[in-house]
Amino acid sequence: MKKIPVLILMIIISKDLIAQDYSKDVKSADAIVAALYDVISGEANVPRDWARFRYLFKPEARLIPTRKTEIDEFTLKALSPEEYIQLFTTRVSTGFFERELHSKKEAYGTIAHVFSTYETKEKKDGQVTNRGINSIQLFKDKDRYYVVNIFWCAESMGFPLPDEYLK
């Protein structure tokens, strides 16, 4: 009789210890960018899959948003993936959906660059709250891609998107 609860507990624990297979997310530049947008998108109070998010990045990667200061000066802040997770989880209280509208890709050897035009919404089918461009640098290892940097600028900074990045 005592063996049944122990067996059930072992099954539950082992299920949680089995790592998710995110390998399809990193097989191509298109796949990793799609996974990046997908993993941060979701309804309010719905936890994101931060293990999946971390899997996309090299440990030394940086996420670099640009913004305007209170005195209208442009600035940036480099964040590690962990710092981005903390910032996101403490500041995004509404739903957040980000999707790619257009992209330009270039690659050579172990490096790839994706200039990815995006839009954000608070509800999946809601109004657009912002648009901009993510400059995504990727590292191509033997069997997978890694995000090395994401450097972005939003239209809310005062830069309307040119037509060439919307077609």
C-alpha contacts under 8 A as a table, 3 or more apart, distances in Angstrom:
res1	aa1	res2	aa2	distance
1	M	4	I	5.80
1	M	5	P	7.80
2	K	5	P	6.11
2	K	6	V	6.77
3	K	6	V	5.19
3	K	7	L	5.95
4	I	7	L	5.03
4	I	8	I	6.16
5	P	8	I	5.07
5	P	9	L	6.09
6	V	9	L	5.07
6	V	10	M	6.13
7	L	10	M	5.07
7	L	11	I	6.26
8	I	11	I	5.15
8	I	12	I	6.29
9	L	12	I	5.16
9	L	13	I	6.15
10	M	13	I	5.14
10	M	14	S	5.96
11	I	14	S	5.19
11	I	15	K	6.04
12	I	15	K	5.24
12	I	16	D	6.48
13	I	16	D	5.24
13	I	17	L	6.31
14	S	17	L	4.97
14	S	18	I	6.31
15	K	18	I	5.43
16	D	19	A	7.64
21	D	24	K	7.71
22	Y	25	D	5.47
22	Y	26	V	7.38
22	Y	52	R	6.57
22	Y	55	Y	7.35
23	S	26	V	5.62
23	S	27	K	6.72
23	S	144	R	7.81
24	K	27	K	5.52
24	K	31	A	7.20
25	D	28	S	7.65
25	D	31	A	5.16
25	D	32	I	5.09
25	D	34	A	7.80
25	D	35	A	5.71
25	D	56	L	7.62
26	V	29	A	7.28
26	V	31	A	5.92
26	V	32	I	4.88
26	V	56	L	6.85
26	V	144	R	5.18
26	V	145	Y	5.09
26	V	146	Y	6.96
27	K	31	A	6.33
27	K	32	I	7.24
27	K	143	D	6.95
27	K	144	R	5.06
27	K	145	Y	6.36
28	S	31	A	5.06
28	S	32	I	6.28
28	S	144	R	7.02
28	S	145	Y	6.44
29	A	32	I	5.38
29	A	33	V	6.26
29	A	112	A	7.57
29	A	114	V	7.87
29	A	138	L	7.56
29	A	145	Y	6.76
30	D	33	V	5.33
30	D	34	A	6.13
31	A	34	A	5.15
31	A	35	A	6.10
32	I	35	A	5.02
32	I	36	L	6.06
32	I	56	L	6.91
32	I	145	Y	7.09
32	I	146	Y	7.74
32	I	147	V	7.88
33	V	36	L	4.99
33	V	37	Y	6.42
34	A	37	Y	5.36
34	A	38	D	6.10
34	A	100	E	7.91
35	A	38	D	4.93
35	A	39	V	5.89
36	L	39	V	5.48
36	L	40	I	6.73
36	L	53	F	6.91
36	L	56	L	7.44
37	Y	40	I	5.80
37	Y	41	S	6.36
37	Y	97	F	7.93
37	Y	98	E	5.77
37	Y	99	R	5.87
37	Y	100	E	7.45
38	D	41	S	5.31
38	D	98	E	7.62
38	D	99	R	7.76
39	V	42	G	7.98
39	V	48	R	6.34
39	V	49	D	6.27
39	V	50	W	7.64
39	V	52	R	7.09
39	V	53	F	6.22
40	I	48	R	6.31
40	I	53	F	7.78
40	I	96	F	7.45
40	I	97	F	7.27
40	I	98	E	7.48
41	S	48	R	7.66
41	S	95	G	7.74
41	S	96	F	5.34
41	S	97	F	4.27
41	S	98	E	5.91
42	G	46	V	6.50
42	G	48	R	7.32
42	G	95	G	5.84
42	G	96	F	5.58
42	G	97	F	5.84
42	G	124	K	7.75
43	E	46	V	5.64
43	E	94	T	7.16
43	E	95	G	4.11
43	E	96	F	6.33
43	E	97	F	7.81
43	E	122	E	7.72
43	E	123	K	6.84
43	E	124	K	7.85
44	A	92	V	8.00
44	A	93	S	6.06
44	A	94	T	4.71
44	A	95	G	3.94
44	A	96	F	7.15
45	N	93	S	7.07
45	N	94	T	7.63
45	N	95	G	7.56
49	D	52	R	5.41
49	D	53	F	6.47
50	W	53	F	4.74
50	W	54	R	6.05
50	W	85	I	7.48
51	A	54	R	5.17
51	A	55	Y	6.22
52	R	55	Y	5.08
52	R	56	L	6.77
53	F	56	L	5.57
53	F	57	F	7.37
54	R	57	F	5.63
54	R	81	P	6.78
55	Y	58	K	7.94
56	L	145	Y	7.76
56	L	146	Y	5.53
56	L	147	V	5.92
57	F	60	E	7.99
57	F	61	A	6.08
57	F	81	P	7.44
57	F	146	Y	5.14
57	F	147	V	4.60
57	F	148	V	6.28
58	K	61	A	5.22
58	K	146	Y	5.78
58	K	147	V	6.22
58	K	148	V	5.92
59	P	81	P	7.87
60	E	80	S	7.22
60	E	148	V	7.30
61	A	80	S	6.21
61	A	81	P	6.90
61	A	147	V	6.73
61	A	148	V	4.44
61	A	149	N	5.53
62	R	78	A	5.95
62	R	79	L	5.35
62	R	80	S	4.90
62	R	81	P	6.55
62	R	148	V	6.46
62	R	149	N	4.87
62	R	150	I	6.52
63	L	78	A	5.78
63	L	79	L	5.08
63	L	80	S	6.26
63	L	81	P	6.79
63	L	84	Y	7.17
63	L	149	N	5.67
63	L	150	I	4.75
63	L	151	F	6.05
64	I	76	L	6.39
64	I	77	K	5.54
64	I	78	A	4.51
64	I	79	L	6.12
64	I	149	N	7.44
64	I	150	I	5.95
64	I	151	F	4.55
64	I	152	W	6.41
65	P	76	L	5.67
65	P	77	K	6.02
65	P	78	A	7.15
65	P	151	F	5.86
65	P	152	W	5.15
65	P	153	C	6.59
66	T	74	F	7.01
66	T	75	T	5.68
66	T	76	L	4.28
66	T	77	K	6.84
66	T	151	F	7.61
66	T	152	W	6.19
66	T	153	C	5.54
66	T	154	A	7.87
67	R	74	F	5.78
67	R	75	T	5.56
67	R	76	L	6.14
67	R	153	C	7.48
67	R	157	M	6.48
68	K	71	I	7.65
68	K	72	D	5.28
68	K	73	E	5.37
68	K	74	F	4.64
68	K	75	T	6.17
68	K	157	M	6.56
69	T	72	D	5.12
69	T	73	E	5.23
69	T	74	F	6.34
69	T	75	T	6.95
70	E	73	E	7.47
79	L	82	E	7.74
79	L	83	E	5.49
79	L	84	Y	5.88
80	S	83	E	5.09
80	S	84	Y	6.21
81	P	84	Y	5.04
81	P	85	I	6.25
82	E	85	I	5.09
82	E	86	Q	6.36
83	E	86	Q	5.10
83	E	87	L	6.12
84	Y	87	L	5.02
84	Y	88	F	5.92
85	I	88	F	5.12
85	I	89	T	6.01
86	Q	89	T	5.31
86	Q	90	T	6.11
87	L	90	T	5.39
87	L	91	R	5.92
88	F	91	R	5.40
88	F	92	V	5.50
89	T	92	V	5.95
89	T	93	S	7.79
90	T	93	S	7.51
92	V	95	G	7.43
92	V	96	F	7.42
94	T	122	E	6.15
95	G	121	K	7.66
95	G	122	E	4.54
95	G	123	K	5.75
96	F	120	T	6.92
96	F	121	K	5.84
96	F	122	E	4.62
96	F	123	K	6.65
96	F	124	K	7.88
97	F	120	T	5.42
97	F	121	K	5.07
97	F	122	E	6.05
97	F	123	K	6.65
97	F	124	K	5.99
98	E	118	Y	6.57
98	E	119	E	5.64
98	E	120	T	4.38
98	E	121	K	6.54
99	R	118	Y	5.47
99	R	119	E	5.68
99	R	120	T	6.67
100	E	103	S	7.41
100	E	116	S	6.41
100	E	117	T	5.76
100	E	118	Y	4.44
100	E	119	E	6.67
101	L	116	S	7.49
101	L	117	T	5.41
101	L	118	Y	5.31
101	L	119	E	6.91
101	L	166	L	6.57
102	H	116	S	5.98
102	H	117	T	5.15
102	H	118	Y	7.29
102	H	165	Y	6.33
102	H	166	L	5.69
102	H	167	K	6.50
103	S	114	V	6.47
103	S	115	F	5.45
103	S	116	S	4.37
103	S	117	T	6.00
103	S	165	Y	7.20
104	K	114	V	5.68
104	K	115	F	5.15
104	K	116	S	6.63
105	K	112	A	7.20
105	K	113	H	5.67
105	K	114	V	4.53
105	K	115	F	6.45
106	E	112	A	5.67
106	E	113	H	5.33
106	E	114	V	6.68
107	A	110	T	7.75
107	A	111	I	5.72
107	A	112	A	4.08
107	A	113	H	6.28
108	Y	111	I	5.47
108	Y	112	A	6.34
109	G	140	K	7.59
110	T	139	F	5.64
110	T	140	K	4.53
110	T	141	D	6.51
111	I	137	Q	7.37
111	I	138	L	5.84
111	I	139	F	4.99
111	I	140	K	5.87
112	A	137	Q	5.97
112	A	138	L	4.99
112	A	139	F	6.45
112	A	140	K	7.21
113	H	135	S	7.23
113	H	136	I	5.73
113	H	137	Q	4.70
113	H	138	L	6.09
114	V	134	N	7.84
114	V	135	S	6.02
114	V	136	I	5.04
114	V	137	Q	6.51
114	V	138	L	7.92
115	F	133	I	6.65
115	F	134	N	5.97
115	F	135	S	4.76
115	F	136	I	6.31
116	S	133	I	5.46
116	S	134	N	5.04
116	S	135	S	6.31
116	S	136	I	7.32
117	T	131	R	7.33
117	T	132	G	5.72
117	T	133	I	4.38
117	T	134	N	6.32
117	T	165	Y	6.32
117	T	166	L	6.98
118	Y	131	R	5.43
118	Y	132	G	5.49
118	Y	133	I	5.94
118	Y	134	N	7.20
119	E	128	V	6.47
119	E	129	T	7.44
119	E	130	N	5.66
119	E	131	R	4.16
119	E	132	G	6.62
120	T	128	V	5.71
120	T	129	T	5.54
120	T	130	N	5.25
120	T	131	R	6.20
121	K	124	K	6.47
121	K	125	D	7.82
121	K	126	G	6.06
121	K	127	Q	6.02
121	K	128	V	4.83
121	K	129	T	5.14
121	K	130	N	7.21
122	E	126	G	6.50
122	E	127	Q	7.58
122	E	128	V	7.84
122	E	129	T	7.15
123	K	126	G	4.63
123	K	127	Q	7.51
128	V	131	R	7.60
130	N	154	A	6.78
130	N	155	E	6.61
130	N	156	S	6.68
131	R	154	A	5.64
131	R	155	E	5.57
131	R	156	S	7.68
131	R	161	L	7.88
132	G	152	W	7.24
132	G	153	C	5.62
132	G	154	A	3.96
132	G	155	E	5.22
132	G	161	L	6.80
133	I	152	W	5.64
133	I	153	C	5.67
133	I	154	A	6.46
134	N	150	I	6.23
134	N	151	F	5.79
134	N	152	W	4.40
134	N	153	C	6.82
135	S	149	N	7.81
135	S	150	I	5.56
135	S	151	F	5.06
135	S	152	W	5.90
136	I	147	V	7.16
136	I	148	V	7.67
136	I	149	N	5.76
136	I	150	I	4.52
136	I	151	F	6.56
137	Q	147	V	6.18
137	Q	148	V	5.55
137	Q	149	N	5.11
137	Q	150	I	6.43
138	L	145	Y	6.35
138	L	146	Y	5.49
138	L	147	V	4.66
138	L	148	V	5.39
138	L	149	N	7.18
139	F	145	Y	5.55
139	F	146	Y	5.12
139	F	147	V	6.41
139	F	148	V	6.37
140	K	143	D	7.70
140	K	144	R	6.02
140	K	145	Y	4.52
140	K	146	Y	6.55
141	D	144	R	5.37
141	D	145	Y	5.95
141	D	146	Y	7.64
147	V	150	I	7.50
153	C	157	M	7.11
154	A	157	M	5.67
154	A	158	G	7.93
154	A	159	F	7.33
155	E	158	G	5.52
155	E	159	F	4.89
155	E	160	P	5.27
155	E	161	L	6.64
156	S	159	F	7.04
161	L	165	Y	6.71
161	L	166	L	7.47
162	P	165	Y	5.75
162	P	166	L	7.12
163	D	166	L	5.17
163	D	167	K	6.51
164	E	167	K	5.77
